[in-house]
Amino acid sequence: MTQSKTIGQFLSSIPPENTATRAAFFLAGFIMAVWASMVPFVKLNLSLDEAHLGALLLCVGLGALVVMPFCGGIVAKRGARFLLRQALFAIPVILFAINFSTNTILTACLLFLFGMIFGSVDVSMNVHAVEVDRRSEKRLIAGFHALYSLGSVVGALAMAGLLNVGVELLIAVGALLVVCLLIWLFASPKLLSDAGKAQGPTKSFVIPRGFVLWLGLICLLLFMIEGAVLDWGGVFLVEEKKAAIENAGLAFAAFSTAMTIMRLLGDKLIASVGPRACVRYGCLLGAAMLAGCVFFANPWLVIALFFVLGIGLANVVPIAFASTADQNEMPMSLALAAVTTLGYAGQLTGPALIGFVAKASSLSFAFAMLAAFLVIVSFSSNIFRKK
């Protein structure tokens, strides 16, 4: 009885806005995992080849890039809650509608809209997270990002489980998205009404400058590396390290698993050693691991290096996002929108850049270039606060 009361007291002591923010991050990762599970079915239903599928998938990123620069202005005027609450109710509906499309152009339009809404989720969710983290005595930002990763894992496993026991795609997707809507129905009223809202009039869009621009460029490089590991890690293992093609996915699996684990531990680590040290030594560790991937030939050792790479980089992006609250050059919501947009630009352009560099030289040289980028970021760590 005492234990039950203690658990109840613990749960009641958690600020409701913390719970709502965790729910938003978890649901965002969960929904993206559901979409990832749908991709092979979309390819099959529309009879697409790899090139056309790639162009179709690009619509999601382009939709996000179009809307994200303007989300900061909306949040600054209306607050993160206004945008986040509506967007997380709308996005499951759009995703479910994609299942009924039998036309490539219509599907591309729906995916562009999906990307736009998810881009608004990303900006408003991170603005709300930064504000909750700023008001809390404890650091929370890395834990929020960990829940996005956890949601991705749970969503992928849930889709795989339902499809493997014979549930039809439409029913599986519909059931999981209904669960998302119900969770958000209960969680969304707990969002802060004033998170990200600027004091006084503000512009809808501001070109990033100074500290904010530097943060954005750091995120561009970091997202570029994450995109490269996602799209090229398996190819690198197979073509450069002669791994069996069945093991190609282990590179990104190791990387993302380490990211999830470290983000769950990240808030205590950041509070202990400080943001500046986390960025400096995390990026140097990552650079060493990428260099090791280039020089070592054993594929299993390279997979282990990808795991340590995830450990090094896990908390750098959360720190960069949280640092938008440490400047006075523009409203935090506009700053975070700019930083997030530059990050997405890196994630979209990174894999293409790696392809061009690999064609001109080699994939190993391209990965060595990514290691050099991380060294540059580590030397930029002084822009972050010590504690």
N, C-alpha and C positions, 0 to 999 in steps of 0.2 A: 504493500500500500504506500509506504514511504517512497519507494523507488518510482512508482507511478506518479506520485505527486511531484517528485523532483524533475522527472521528464516533462510533465505538464508545465511546471514553472519555467523550465529551460525554453520550451517552445513558445510560451507566452512572452518571454523576455526578448525574443527576436523581433526587431522593428519590422512592421508590416511591409515597409518599402523595400527592405532587404529581400524578403520572400518574393515580392512581386518582380524584382529585378532578376533574381535567380530563375524564376519561372520564365521570364522573357528570354534569357540566354539559352536555357534548356530547350524551350520550344523552337527557337530559331534554328538551333543545331538539329533538332529532331525533324523539323520540316524539310531542311535541306537534305537530310539523309533519305527521307521518303522520296524526294525528287530524284536523288541519285539512283535509287532503286528502280525508278520508273524509266530512266533513260533507255535501257536496252529495249523495253517494250515500245517506246516511242519510235525508236529506230526501225523496229520490225513492222509496226503498224503503218508507218509512212514509207516503207521500203527505201530507206536512205542509205547511201554509202557513207564511208567514214568522212569524206570531205564535206558533204552536205550536212552531216550530223554536227561536225565541228562548227560550221557556219551557224547552224541552228542554236547550238549551245552558247555561241558568242552573244546571242541576243540577250541572254540573262545578264551578262556582265555589262553590255552596252546600256541596257535599261537602268542598271544601278548607277553607272557613271553619269548618265544624263540627269538624274534627279538628285543625286547626293549633294552637289554643290549648293542647291537651293533649300535643302532640308534644314540646314543650320539657321537660315532666316526664319523659316516657319516655326522652328522650335524656340528661337529667341523671342518671337512675338506671342506664341500661344503656349509654349511649354512642351517638354518632351512627352508628357502624358497624352496630350491631344493627338499627336502623330502616331505614337507607338500603340496606343490602345486601338485606334481604328485600323492600323496597318496589320496588326497580328490577328484581327478578326477577318480581314479581307483576304489575306494571302492563302489560307487553306482553301477558300472557295475558288480562287483562281487556279490553284494547283489541281484541284479536283476536276475543274472544267477541262483541263488539258487532256484528260483521259478520253474525252468525247470527240476531240478534234481528229478528223481524217484528212485534213488539208494542210499542206506544209506551210503556206503563207499564214493561215489562221493560227497554226501552232506557233509560228515565229512571233506573231503579234501578241499572243497570250504569254509567251516566254519573256518578251520585252516588258510587258506589263508586270509579270511576276518579278522580273529583275528590278523594276522601278519601285515596287512595293517593298521588296526585300531590302533594297538600298535605303529606303526611309526607315525601315525597322532597324537596320544596322546603325545608322546615325543616331536616331532618337534613343535607342536602347543603350548605346555607349554614353551618350550625354547623361541619361538618367543614372547610369552606373557610376560615372565620374562624380556626379553630385552626391549620390549616396555615400560613396567612398570618402568624399571630402568632409561630409558631416559626421562620419563615424570616427570613434576613437581608435578603432582597429582598421587595418588595411583590408580591403575586400575585393579590389579590382581584379586581381589574378584569379581569385576563386570564381568570380562571375564568368570569366573567359573559360575557365575549366569546365563550367557547366555547359557551355556551348559544345565543347568537345565531347562531354559525356552524353549530351543529347544526341549528337551525331552517331555515337556508338549504339545507344539504345534504339534509336530510330532504324538504323541499318539492321540490327539484330531482330527487331520486331517485324520488319518487312520480310526479312529472310525466313523467319520462323513461320509467319502466316502463309507465305507462298509455298514453302516446303511441305506444309500439311495439306495443301490442295485448295486453299482459299483463293478465289479469283482476284485478279489484280484490282478491279474496281471496288470490290467489297473490302479488301485489305486496306487500300488507300483511304476509302471513305471512313472506315472504322477508326483508323489511327488519327485522321484529321478531325473527326468528331471529338475524340478524346482531347486533342489539342484545344479545340474551341471551348470545351467544358472547363479545362484547367484555366484557360485565360479568362473565362467568364468570372471565375471566382478570384483570380489573382489581380486582374487589371484595376479594380477599384482601389487597390492599395498603393497604386503609383503616386508619387509626389506630384502635386498639381503645379508647383512652381519650378520644378527642375529644369534648368537650362534657360529659363525665361530671363531676358535681359531687362535691366533697369532703364526705363526710358526708351525713346525711339531707336530703332536699329535698321540697318540695311538688310535687304533680302539676300545679298551675295557680296562677299568681300574677298578680294584677291589676297591669299596668304602672304605674309612678309615676316622678315626677321625670325624670331624664335619659332613661330608657328610654321613657317616655310621649312625651316631646318628639321623640325619634328616630322613634317610631311615627307621630306626626302628620305629621312631615316626609315619611315614606314614603307615608302616605296621600295627601298632596297630589301627590307625584311620580307615584305609580301612577295617580291620578285623571287627570293630564295625559296619561300614556301611553295610558290607556284612551280618553280623548277623541280623541287623534290617530288611534288605531286605528279607532274607530267613527264619528267625525264628520269626520275630515280630508277624506275623499273627498266627503262631502256639502257641506262648507264650500267646497271647490274648485269644485264644480259649481254650487251654488245662490248662493253669495256672490261668486265670482270668474268665473263663467260659463265654466269650463273644459269641454272636451268630456267626456262621461261615460266615454269609453274611457280617459281619463287620470286618473280618480278615484283609482285605487290608487297613483298616483305620490307622493302626500303621505306615506303611511305607508312606502312603499318607500324614499323619500329619508331619512326620519327613522330607520328601522331600520338602513339601510346605514351612516349616520353613527355611530349608536350602536355598531355592531359594530367599525368602524374605530377609534373613539376608545377603546373598551374594550381593544382589542389594544395600544394605546399608553398606556393609562391608568396602569398601574403605575409606569412611569418618570416620567410627568407628576406623579402624586401624590407620589412620592418627591422630585421636584425642587422643586415649589412648595409642597407641603404640602396636607393634606386641607382645611383651613379655606379656603385661597385657591381651591381647586378648586370647593368648594361655593358660595362667595360669588360669584365671577366667572362660573362656569358658569350659575348661576341668573339672574344679571343679564343674561347673554348670551341665555339662553332667553327671559326676559321681553321683551327688546328684539325678538327674532325674532317672538314671538307678537303683539306690538304692530304690527310691520311687516306681518304677515299680515292684520291688521285694516285697516290704512290703505292698503296698496298694492293695486292692482286687477289687475295683470298676473299671470295664473295661474302662468306659468313662474317668475316672480320669487318668488311665494309658495311654490312647490315648493322652490326654492333656500333659502328661509328655513326651511322645515321641516327641510332637511338640516342647517343650522347649529344649529337647535334641538336636534337629536340630538347634535351635537358638545358643546353646552353641558351637557346633562343626563346624558350617558352614564355618568359616573363618580360621580354624586351618590349613587345608591342603593347601589353597592358600598361607598362610604365609610361610609354610614349603617349598613349591615350589619356592617362590620368594627369600627365603633365600639362595638358591644355588648360587645366584649372590654375596653373602656376604662372599665368601671364596676364598682362593688362592691355595687350595690343589690339585685341578684338574680343567680343563676347565669346564665352567658352563654347557655346553651341555652334557658332560659326567657325571657330578654330577647329573643333573636333570634326565638323563636316569636311573642312578642307584637308585635314590630316587623313581622314578615312578615305576620301576620294583619291588622294595621291597613293594611298596604300592599295586600293583596288586597281588603279592604273598600273601599278607595279605587278600585281598578280596577273593582270591580263597580258601585259607586254613582256613580262619576264620569260615565259616559255618560248615565245617567238624569238626573243633576243638570243636565248640559249641555242635555238635551232640555227640561227644565222651564224653565230660564232662557231658552233660545232661543224657546220658545213665548211666554213672558211679554214678551220684548223682541226679541232677534235673535241669530242664531248668532255674529255679530261681537262683540256685547256679551259673550256667553258666553266667547269666546276672550280677550277683554280681561280678564275676570275671572280666567282661568287665568294670565295675565301678572302680575296683582296677587298671586296665590298664590305665584308664583316670587319676587317681590320680598320677600314675607314670609319665605320660606325663606332667601333670601340674608342677611337681617338676623339669622337664627338661626345663622349659620355659626360664631359664636364658641363654640358648645357643642362643636365639634370641636377636636381638638388641632392645634397649628400644624404639627408635623412628624410 
